[in-house]
Amino acid sequence: MPGSTLGTAQNIGVLTSFNYNDAVGNTNPVDYYKFSLTGTSNINLLLSGVTQSYVDAAIYYDSNNDGLIESGEQLYSTYASNGGNAQITATLGASGNYYVGISQDSQNVNSNYSLQLSAISAPPSIASNPGNTLSTAYNIGTLSTAQTFKEFVGNVDSVDYYKFSLTSTSNISLLLSGVTQSYVDAAIYYDSNNDGLIESGEQLYSTYASNGGNAQITATLGASGNYYVGISQDSQNVNSNYSLQLSAISAPPSIASNPGNTLSTAYNIGTLSTAQTFKEFVGNVDSVDYYKFSLTGTSNISLLLSGVTQSYVDAAIYYDSNNDGLIESGEKLYSTYASNGGNGQISATLGASGNYYVGISQDSQNVNSNYSLQLANTTSTSNQRLTGNALNNTLIGGDGNDQLQGLAGNDTLQGGNGNDILTGGSGDDLLWGGLGDDILTGGSGKDKYLFQGNGAFSTSLGVDYITEFEGGQDQIMLSKATFNAVTNTVGQAFTNFAVVTGDELVNASNARIVFSQGSGSLFYNQDGNVLGTGTVFEFARLGNPDITLSSSNFSLIA
């Protein structure tokens, strides 16, 4: 028989199914029922058979087990009227004791009622419940392929922690779904000092999901140390199932030796001459990368920072004037920054003496980003600076690092050898970088970008950077003699093309020309989907963010 206090509540025991008829009124204003659960369960409460309006029903959790109902311990409530029913459906965790209270809604309500309770187990996907501290977190180990965890957070288990590590810089995806009561929060943490506590600045990313809605975090994280995912109630009395999916795809750097975070451990480029490109990462586990270079004479230097995946990343050129291995006042010469989808550039003239350093760093705490750094010495005795006029000009560079600018008119710009900078200006221009790593800017008008080497394709063609490709009007022209694995013929509609989401999927494509949406790079896939042959070559990168290419953007010439 139900009692009028928690201490005298009718003990149902482990709840599976329970039906009971009783009454509340002036002589017996409240009935309490006690139950427990063997695991996380979906609860259903049905209140019916009310003969005088209104009768209230509530579910309580005695969090401190003191036998009293205190602030925050009422989880859910409803009421039923004469001839009407009321229902509570909820997900509850396994720990501790729960209580159902049936009571008068107001004085002088004297009513029969019928109470139906049931519980259906909703077991988690892992045997070990994720802990509620970093030290007791569920250890995923090294994260790679997608893993899914179905669990619960609520009053009896307010937070779940998961721990993972990475073997290399990786692109992380977190998907939170299956939430049964709004809202549930998700966050990624990095325990920077490894003390097992979440402190200021250690939360990297956060999101939340609602009942029926999903939430996602995509980010780039470095390899060092341990990361944690925390899933928690958004507010008190949220009791919800959830599904957590985590995956990591390796985004390895372009150099085997990670650039150091001091001048003395900087990656040594040596004497800077032709353009060199480095793809790397900065973030909470690796906040700065230093590169060291020297010059043989007074030189014109070009620095291009691109490929940033989270804003902002800073770049600076330093000169260690007293060679003490420290950056001191007055030793920063130039600086810039790049955003997600935007580039940063430095062009400068430097003297020959001593060592120079490039520093790539987080702009602020919790920026975790890939980047691409291109450094070039654009000085050459054969360098040419050619500028057109309002007419239709043909400008041809030589073997050096040339700068050609068409201005107005329908111009033809041919870079030749070297790392050239070609700018069309207004008009319908043809830009052919030739060999080397060139920077191509068509400007306004219907521009064409030609890729043609000396015979069949070789890596001497370089990787050209198209600063802004206008998909509705510009064209990329490919020489059939150079890209001889393309199956289309000259004059035929171009179809041997595919778009993939990331660089790692290029090799598996059947197409010979493949655009990576994630990096903005164009690849020549000589052997189609024959894996592991080493015949996939990047030949261009597009600078405008979020562009999507199609086969109609390409044409073949002989």
C-alpha positions in Angstrom: 0.0 0.0 0.0 1.5 3.4 -0.9 2.6 5.6 1.9 2.5 9.4 2.3 6.3 9.8 2.7 9.3 8.5 0.8 10.2 6.4 3.8 6.8 4.6 3.7 6.4 4.5 -0.1 5.2 1.2 -1.6 8.3 -0.6 -2.9 7.7 -1.9 -6.4 11.4 -3.1 -6.6 13.0 -3.4 -10.0 10.5 -1.9 -12.4 9.3 -3.9 -15.3 5.5 -3.5 -15.4 3.2 -2.3 -12.5 -0.5 -1.5 -12.3 -2.3 -0.1 -9.2 -5.7 1.5 -8.4 -6.1 3.7 -5.4 -7.4 7.1 -4.3 -6.2 10.5 -3.0 -8.2 13.0 -1.0 -8.4 15.1 2.1 -7.6 12.2 4.4 -4.8 10.9 2.1 -3.5 13.7 0.0 -0.5 11.9 -1.5 0.6 8.3 -2.4 4.3 7.5 -3.0 5.7 4.5 -5.0 9.4 3.5 -5.0 11.2 1.7 -7.8 14.7 1.0 -9.1 16.2 0.1 -12.5 18.8 -2.5 -13.5 20.0 -0.4 -16.4 19.3 2.8 -18.4 15.6 2.4 -19.3 12.7 4.1 -21.2 10.0 4.8 -18.6 6.3 5.1 -19.3 3.8 6.5 -16.7 0.0 6.5 -17.4 -2.4 8.2 -15.0 -6.1 7.5 -15.7 -9.4 6.7 -14.0 -9.6 10.1 -12.3 -13.1 10.7 -10.8 -12.6 14.4 -9.7 -10.3 17.0 -11.3 -7.4 17.3 -10.9 -4.9 14.7 -9.8 -1.1 15.3 -10.1 1.6 12.8 -10.9 5.4 13.3 -10.6 8.6 11.3 -10.8 11.3 12.1 -8.3 15.0 11.2 -7.8 16.3 11.3 -4.2 19.8 12.3 -5.2 21.3 12.4 -1.7 19.2 9.5 -0.5 17.9 11.5 2.6 14.3 10.5 2.2 13.2 14.0 1.4 12.1 15.7 -1.8 14.3 18.7 -2.2 15.0 21.4 -4.8 15.9 19.9 -8.2 14.7 16.4 -7.3 11.4 16.5 -9.2 12.3 15.2 -12.7 8.9 15.2 -14.5 5.3 16.1 -13.6 1.8 16.0 -15.2 -1.9 15.9 -14.2 -5.1 14.2 -15.3 -8.7 15.4 -15.2 -12.0 13.7 -14.7 -12.3 11.5 -17.8 -8.9 12.4 -19.2 -5.5 10.7 -19.0 -1.9 12.0 -18.5 1.4 10.4 -19.5 5.1 10.8 -18.8 7.7 9.1 -21.1 11.3 9.5 -20.1 14.7 7.9 -20.1 16.3 7.2 -16.7 19.6 5.9 -15.6 20.2 2.8 -13.4 21.7 4.2 -10.2 19.7 4.9 -7.0 16.0 5.0 -6.2 13.2 6.7 -8.0 9.7 7.7 -6.6 6.3 8.3 -8.1 4.0 10.7 -6.2 0.3 10.9 -6.9 -1.4 13.8 -5.2 -4.4 16.2 -5.0 -4.0 19.1 -7.3 -5.8 21.3 -4.8 -7.6 20.9 -1.5 -10.9 19.0 -1.5 -10.1 17.0 -4.5 -11.1 13.4 -3.6 -10.6 11.1 -6.5 -9.9 7.5 -7.5 -7.0 6.9 -9.9 -5.3 4.2 -11.9 -1.5 4.1 -12.2 0.4 2.2 -14.8 4.2 2.1 -14.8 6.5 0.2 -17.1 10.2 0.2 -18.0 12.0 -1.1 -21.1 15.7 -1.5 -20.9 17.8 0.7 -23.2 21.2 -0.8 -22.8 24.3 1.2 -23.8 26.6 0.0 -26.6 29.6 -0.4 -24.3 29.8 -2.6 -21.2 31.9 -0.1 -19.2 30.0 3.0 -18.4 32.0 6.1 -19.4 33.3 7.8 -16.2 32.3 11.3 -15.0 36.0 12.4 -14.6 38.9 12.5 -17.0 40.7 9.8 -15.0 37.7 7.4 -15.3 37.0 8.3 -19.0 36.2 5.4 -21.4 39.5 4.8 -23.3 38.8 4.6 -27.0 42.6 4.3 -27.7 43.9 5.6 -31.0 41.0 7.0 -33.0 40.8 6.2 -36.6 37.8 4.7 -38.3 34.3 5.7 -37.1 33.2 4.4 -33.8 29.7 4.8 -32.4 28.7 4.8 -28.7 25.1 4.7 -27.5 24.8 5.9 -23.9 22.8 8.0 -21.4 23.2 11.2 -19.4 20.8 12.5 -16.7 20.4 13.2 -13.0 22.0 9.9 -12.0 24.9 10.3 -14.5 25.3 13.9 -15.5 28.4 13.6 -17.7 30.2 10.9 -19.7 33.9 11.3 -20.7 35.6 9.5 -23.6 39.4 9.6 -24.1 41.3 9.2 -27.4 44.7 9.8 -28.9 46.0 10.3 -32.5 48.9 8.9 -34.4 49.3 12.0 -36.6 47.7 15.3 -37.3 44.1 14.4 -38.2 40.8 15.7 -39.3 38.2 14.9 -36.6 34.5 14.4 -37.0 32.1 14.2 -34.0 28.4 13.5 -34.6 25.9 13.7 -31.6 22.4 12.3 -32.4 19.7 10.1 -30.9 18.9 12.7 -28.2 15.6 11.8 -26.5 15.3 15.0 -24.3 16.6 18.4 -25.1 19.3 19.5 -24.7 22.5 17.4 -24.6 26.0 19.1 -24.8 29.2 17.8 -26.4 32.7 19.2 -26.1 36.2 18.3 -27.1 38.9 19.0 -24.5 42.7 18.8 -24.5 44.4 18.3 -21.1 47.4 20.4 -21.8 49.2 19.9 -18.5 48.0 16.3 -18.1 46.7 16.9 -14.6 43.3 15.1 -15.1 41.3 18.4 -14.7 39.5 20.6 -17.2 40.9 24.0 -16.8 40.6 27.4 -18.4 41.4 27.2 -22.1 41.3 23.4 -22.4 37.9 23.2 -24.0 38.6 23.3 -27.7 35.1 22.9 -29.3 31.5 22.5 -28.2 28.0 22.0 -29.5 24.6 20.7 -28.5 21.8 18.5 -29.9 18.1 18.7 -29.3 15.4 16.0 -29.3 15.2 14.9 -33.0 18.2 17.1 -34.1 21.9 16.4 -34.6 25.0 18.3 -33.8 28.5 18.1 -35.4 32.0 19.2 -34.8 34.7 19.0 -37.5 38.2 20.0 -36.6 41.9 19.4 -37.2 43.9 18.2 -34.2 47.6 17.5 -33.6 49.1 14.1 -32.7 50.5 14.8 -29.2 48.8 14.0 -25.9 45.3 12.9 -25.0 42.0 14.3 -26.0 38.6 14.0 -24.3 35.0 14.2 -25.4 32.5 15.2 -22.7 28.7 14.5 -23.2 26.6 16.2 -20.5 23.2 17.5 -19.5 22.6 21.0 -20.8 20.6 21.7 -17.7 19.3 20.0 -14.6 16.7 17.3 -15.0 17.6 16.5 -18.6 17.6 12.7 -18.8 18.4 11.5 -22.3 19.8 8.8 -24.4 22.4 9.8 -27.1 24.5 8.4 -29.9 28.1 9.6 -30.2 30.0 8.9 -33.4 33.7 9.7 -33.6 36.2 9.3 -36.5 39.6 10.6 -37.5 41.2 10.8 -40.9 45.0 11.3 -41.0 46.2 14.6 -42.5 49.9 14.0 -42.6 52.4 16.9 -43.1 54.5 17.2 -46.2 57.8 16.9 -44.3 58.9 14.1 -42.0 60.5 16.3 -39.5 58.0 18.5 -37.6 59.1 22.1 -37.6 60.3 23.0 -34.1 58.7 25.6 -31.8 61.9 27.4 -31.1 64.5 29.0 -33.4 67.1 26.4 -32.4 64.8 23.5 -33.5 63.4 25.2 -36.6 63.1 23.2 -39.8 66.2 24.1 -41.8 65.3 24.8 -45.4 68.9 25.8 -46.2 69.6 28.3 -48.9 66.3 29.5 -50.3 66.0 29.5 -54.1 63.1 28.0 -56.0 59.6 27.8 -54.5 59.1 25.2 -51.7 55.8 24.2 -50.2 55.2 22.8 -46.7 51.9 21.5 -45.5 51.7 21.4 -41.7 49.6 22.1 -38.6 49.5 24.5 -35.7 47.1 24.2 -32.7 46.9 23.6 -29.0 49.4 20.7 -29.1 51.8 22.6 -31.4 51.2 26.3 -31.2 54.0 27.5 -33.5 56.2 26.2 -36.3 59.5 27.7 -37.2 61.4 27.4 -40.5 65.0 28.6 -41.1 66.5 29.8 -44.3 69.6 31.7 -45.6 70.3 33.7 -48.8 73.3 34.0 -51.1 72.7 37.6 -51.9 70.1 40.4 -51.6 66.9 38.7 -52.6 63.2 39.2 -53.3 61.3 36.8 -51.1 57.7 35.6 -51.6 55.7 34.0 -48.8 52.2 32.6 -49.4 50.1 31.2 -46.5 47.0 29.3 -47.6 45.0 26.1 -46.9 44.0 27.3 -43.4 41.1 25.2 -42.0 40.3 27.3 -38.9 40.7 31.1 -38.6 43.1 32.7 -38.0 46.7 31.6 -38.6 49.6 34.1 -38.4 52.8 34.2 -40.4 55.9 36.3 -39.8 59.5 36.7 -41.0 62.2 37.2 -38.4 65.9 38.1 -38.6 67.9 37.0 -35.6 70.3 40.0 -35.7 72.5 38.9 -32.8 72.3 35.2 -33.6 71.3 34.3 -30.0 68.4 32.0 -30.9 65.7 34.3 -29.5 63.2 36.6 -31.0 63.8 40.0 -29.5 62.4 43.5 -30.0 62.9 44.7 -33.6 63.6 41.3 -35.0 60.2 40.7 -36.6 60.5 42.1 -40.1 57.1 41.3 -41.7 53.8 39.7 -40.7 50.5 38.6 -42.2 47.6 36.2 -41.4 45.3 33.9 -43.3 41.7 32.9 -42.6 39.7 29.8 -43.4 39.3 30.2 -47.2 41.6 33.2 -47.4 45.3 33.7 -48.0 48.1 35.7 -46.5 51.1 37.0 -48.5 54.4 38.7 -47.9 56.6 40.1 -50.7 59.9 41.6 -49.4 63.5 42.3 -50.3 66.0 40.8 -47.8 69.8 41.1 -47.4 72.2 38.3 -47.7 73.8 38.1 -44.3 72.7 35.8 -41.4 69.8 33.5 -40.9 66.1 34.3 -41.4 63.1 32.5 -39.8 59.5 32.1 -40.7 57.1 31.5 -37.8 53.6 30.1 -38.4 51.4 30.3 -35.3 47.9 30.3 -33.8 46.3 33.7 -33.9 44.5 32.9 -30.6 44.1 30.1 -28.2 42.1 27.1 -29.5 42.8 27.7 -33.1 43.7 24.2 -34.5 44.4 24.4 -38.2 46.2 22.9 -41.2 48.1 25.3 -43.4 50.2 25.4 -46.6 53.3 27.6 -46.6 55.0 28.4 -49.9 58.3 30.2 -49.8 60.3 31.3 -52.8 63.3 33.4 -53.7 62.0 35.3 -56.8 65.3 36.9 -57.5 67.1 36.0 -60.8 69.3 37.7 -63.3 66.8 36.7 -65.9 63.7 37.7 -64.0 61.4 39.9 -66.1 58.7 42.4 -65.2 56.5 42.9 -68.2 53.4 45.1 -68.2 50.9 45.5 -71.1 48.6 48.3 -72.0 45.0 48.7 -73.2 45.6 46.7 -76.3 45.6 42.9 -76.8 49.2 42.1 -75.6 51.3 38.9 -75.7 53.8 38.8 -72.9 56.4 36.0 -72.7 58.6 35.4 -69.8 62.0 33.6 -69.7 63.8 31.1 -67.4 63.6 33.2 -64.3 60.8 34.1 -61.9 58.9 36.5 -64.0 56.0 38.9 -63.3 53.7 39.5 -66.2 50.7 41.9 -66.0 48.3 42.3 -68.9 46.2 45.2 -67.8 43.3 45.9 -70.2 42.7 44.0 -73.4 42.5 40.3 -74.3 46.1 39.3 -73.3 48.2 36.2 -73.7 50.6 35.7 -70.8 53.2 32.9 -71.0 55.5 32.5 -67.9 58.0 30.0 -69.3 60.3 28.3 -66.8 60.6 29.5 -63.2 58.1 30.4 -60.6 56.1 33.2 -62.3 53.3 35.6 -61.3 50.8 36.2 -64.1 48.0 38.8 -63.8 45.6 39.2 -66.6 43.7 42.3 -65.5 40.5 43.1 -67.4 39.5 41.4 -70.7 39.4 37.7 -71.7 43.0 36.5 -71.0 45.0 33.3 -71.6 47.4 32.5 -68.8 50.0 29.8 -69.3 52.4 29.5 -66.4 54.7 26.9 -68.1 57.0 25.0 -65.8 57.4 25.7 -62.1 55.1 26.8 -59.3 53.2 29.8 -60.7 50.6 32.2 -59.3 47.9 32.9 -61.8 45.2 35.7 -61.5 42.9 36.1 -64.5 41.1 39.1 -63.2 37.7 40.1 -64.7 36.5 38.6 -68.0 36.4 35.1 -69.4 39.9 33.8 -68.7 41.6 30.6 -69.7 44.3 28.8 -67.7 46.5 26.5 -69.8 48.5 23.5 -68.4 51.0 22.2 -70.9 54.5 20.9 -70.4 57.3 19.8 -72.6 55.8 16.6 -73.8 54.2 14.0 -71.5 53.4 15.0 -67.9 56.3 15.4 -65.4 56.5 17.0 -62.0 58.5 19.9 -63.5 55.1 21.3 -64.5 54.9 22.3 -60.9 51.8 23.2 -58.9 50.2 26.4 -60.1 48.0 28.6 -57.8 44.8 30.0 -59.4 43.9 32.8 -57.1 40.2 33.0 -58.1 38.5 30.8 -60.6 35.1 32.0 -61.9 33.2 28.8 -62.5 30.6 30.3 -64.7 33.0 31.9 -67.2 36.6 30.8 -66.8 38.1 27.6 -68.4 40.9 25.2 -67.5 42.7 24.0 -70.7 44.7 20.8 -70.6 47.1 19.7 -73.2 46.3 16.1 -74.4 50.0 15.6 -75.1 50.9 16.4 -71.5 47.9 14.7 -69.9 47.9 11.8 -72.2 46.1 9.4 -69.8 42.9 11.4 -70.2 40.5 9.2 -72.2 38.7 12.0 -74.0 39.9 13.3 -77.4 40.5 16.9 -78.5 37.2 18.5 -79.4 35.1 16.0 -77.4 33.1 17.1 -74.4 35.3 16.6 -71.3 34.0 13.8 -69.1 37.1 12.1 -67.6 36.7 14.2 -64.3 35.5 13.6 -60.8 35.1 15.5 -57.5 36.1 13.9 -54.2 35.8 15.3 -50.6 39.5 15.0 -49.6 42.9 14.3 -51.0 43.0 10.8 -49.5 40.2 9.7 -51.9 41.9 10.9 -55.2 43.8 7.6 -55.8 40.6 5.5 -55.6 38.8 7.5 -58.3 38.4 6.2 -61.8 38.8 9.6 -63.3 42.1 11.0 -64.6 41.5 14.6 -63.5 40.2 14.8 -59.9 39.3 17.8 -57.9 39.6 17.6 -54.1 36.8 19.7 -52.5 38.5 19.7 -49.1 41.9 21.1 -50.2 40.9 22.9 -53.4 43.6 21.0 -55.3 43.5 19.5 -58.8 45.2 16.1 -59.4 46.4 14.2 -62.4 45.4 10.5 -61.6 47.5 8.7 -64.3 46.4 5.1 -63.5 42.8 5.7 -62.5 41.8 3.7 -59.4 44.9 1.4 -59.4 45.9 2.0 -55.8 49.5 2.5 -54.5 51.1 3.1 -57.8 52.6 6.6 -57.0 51.1 8.1 -60.1 48.8 10.8 -58.5 50.1 14.3 -59.0 48.9 17.7 -57.8 49.2 20.2 -60.6 47.0 23.2 -59.5 45.3 24.7 -56.5 42.3 27.0 -56.5 42.3 29.9 -54.0 38.6 30.8 -53.8 36.9 29.0 -50.9 34.1 26.5 -51.3 34.3 26.4 -55.1 32.8 23.4 -56.9 34.2 22.4 -60.3 32.4 20.3 -63.0 33.5 18.7 -66.2 32.2 21.8 -68.1 35.0 23.9 -66.6 37.6 21.9 -68.6 38.6 21.6 -72.3 41.3 19.7 -74.2 43.8 21.0 -76.7 46.3 19.1 -78.7 
